[in-house]
Amino acid sequence: MDLISLLNNTANALSIVQAKAASTSNNIANANTPGYARQQVNLAESPSSPLASNHGFIGGGVYLESITQVRDQFVEAQLPVAFSSSSSSTSQSDALASISAFNNGADGGLADAMSHFYSSLTALAQNPGDPGLRQASVQSAAWLASTFNRTSQSLEQARTGVDANIINTVQQVNSTPLWRKWQISTGVYQ
């Protein structure tokens, strides 16, 4: 092995050490960064050179094959399911948040109207001849009917909003280039 080859091997080794040091520095600097995947330097053996007298070989050192991210394959496989579940839960939460009619703590809500109606009926049952209690029961029944109508309208508005969200999401997905590629690759879209 001549002097030039030795110098080349030394320069190559120094560049590999520099790459490993840079990768280690990057790993340390990003240790607390959310979502960061540790980098690993992968080395491969360089081909060896035969000796001039054909009595053996001299190693050629190593070269930098690649720098890869170290990730947990189990966690990576679980991410699509987790993101899907999260999206589903968010959609359900948004849809249910728009329905305030069933909020038990709300004054003037369905639960409040039903409670007043049953209270007025209970009072009327104890004294059926009292015209004031009769009038209060009729008013409670009218308020309950009005509350049922408002609840029905609220549910219809929520359903319309959810339907509009579904249509919008489907249109967004259908307009993405990745979806078009999938349609073309599967023969769905010509």
Salt bridges, closest charged atoms under 4 A:
GLU76 OE2 - ARG71 NH1 2.94
ASP112 OD1 - HIS116 NE2 3.38
GLU156 OE2 - ARG159 NH2 2.51
ASP163 OD2 - ARG159 NH1 2.65
